[in-house]
Amino acid sequence: MKAIQLPTRARVTSDLVPDLQLTHGQSLWVLAKMGFAAGVTPPTFNHYVKSLRKFGLPFAPGEIGRGAGTPVRYSFNHMMELSLALTLRVYGTLPDPVLEGLVQFRHDLYAQYRRAYIEYMTGLGAPVHIAVKGRTDVDLSGVYLDLRVRFSAGRLIGFGPPHLLSPFEALRVYAKRDTPNRAQLPLNLSSLAIELVECASTAPRLRRGPPPRSGTARRAVS
């Protein structure tokens, strides 16, 4: 696979969003390398990813070619949608209303995925330095995503519209968490995007098949 150039502070432009064209086998390999397949067998993970298609993830109607042997290709947006969906799983499952929300706001999220990748160290994602006397300093960077997912009594009562936050704005949301039914706090979308592209850049040339049997544990998105 062609090497992918990661964005830098010196050159951050829209053309740096990678044009991924992964096969199904490569997509499973990348997701497993990111740690999403940990704890399950390759066939089980493959089945789960394919089962998401009935909810419209990550392909919109008409995106998958018709006919036997028609290759399926996963773009940057497709992979980000899958990665986000797998990040949002709770106890190994993903509530149907959350999947429906990802599809409903897909157009907005596509633009947000790309911005999060491009501005991971500049613009909205520019680093902020937090210093507290007598404490260890903290540096935060990257574009954060707030899906505004809210539950009450086990039922989804709100989803979206998704909104991007700067590191400081995300920190403020964490510090002022005063809504008991807020089920999902902002996550570092830039971190997810960069990790995805780094893993995709090393994907082997696989035509089809299950993900690897071993994968690194999913690192926390911070």
Secondary structure, 3 states (H helix, E strand, C coil): CCCCCCCCCCCCCHHHCCCCCECHHHHHHHHHHCCCCCCCCHHHHHHHHHHHHHHCCCCCCCCCCCCCCCCCCECHHHHHHHHHHHHCCECCECCHHHHHHHHHCHHHHHHHHHHHHHCCCCHHHCCEEECCCCCCCEEECCCEEECCCEEECCEEEECCCCEEECHHHHHHHHHCCCCCCECCCCEEHHHHHHHHHHHHCCCCCCCCCCCCCCCCCCCCCC
